[in-house]
Amino acid sequence: MAAASSVMFTWPPWSDHHKCSAIVVRIGAIVGTNSEGLIMESWQEVSELITQFGDERNLAGRLRKLRESKVDENGRPWSQEELARRMTAAGYPMTHTSVWKIENADKKSGGRSVPIGEAIGFARVLGVSLAELLLPESAVTELAVWRAFQDATEALNEVRRQWAVYAGGIERVRAAVAESSGIRSRIADYLESAEADRLRQIGDVWINDADDETERRTRAQLVAQDPRRLPAGVEDGYAPTPAIVAARHVLADDPIAPSILVKISEGGA
């Protein structure tokens, strides 16, 4: 995930942790990870935020949960030995005893501090940001929710952009069709053939899904009567291919109706 610009967002009003959420969102805007580890656009700002709100005591619980959320090639959660091995392989020499002490820092016996270099190593190996290791778990949860919200927003923006590209392309083809009966004829022939293939495939599936041979023969007879028109309800759940939709739009006289996703992106139901 590429690091975004450092912008303070306001968390939605239903949050019970306005101040904490705002800080988390700010961290989410400037901290990210990729396959190679930590990416930070502004070390100074992140450092200030972690210094103010981060706590090494949060690392013990977060480290344990993140470790146990990872699985090895046999599908088993990472052991402390496995995390130590991966840390060592990544250039941060560590034993499983060290991992145990870090994860049990709240106990009177044992316990071990974590230098900044090792904290960064844990972030790299576990695929999270340094902030996510040091912030309270509730803040990390809100950060994940905010990221999901941002991803959903960007997805809707992409729907709008792509629909504009599609609609523009269809209008250009319509203009060409208006000037050339040959182009219209070729598109119409394609649409007729594609629609027939689609109905034939749906009909075959409907026939083969019959409960017994008698029902199968009955369905086959219905389809044979008019292959271009299936009984009501048979086509439900079978969306036309994008090419069929585009051909329909080109040959239609009405303005192109936005898809349901575009309507949703514009605030419709």
Protein Blocks (a to p, Z undefined) as FASTA:
>chain_A
ZZdddddddddfkbcblmlmmmmmmmmmmgccdfkbpadfblmlmmmmmmmmgcfklmmm
mmmmmmmmpccfkopacdfklmmmmmmmnopacdfklmmmmmmmmpmggcidddfklmmm
mmmmnopafklmmmcfklmmmmmmmmmmmmmmmmmmmmmmmmmmmmmmmmmmmmmmmmom
klmmmmmmmmmmmmmmmmmmmmmmmmmmpmblklmmmmmmmmmmommbccehklgopacd
fklmmmmmmmpmbdcdddfklmmmnopZZ
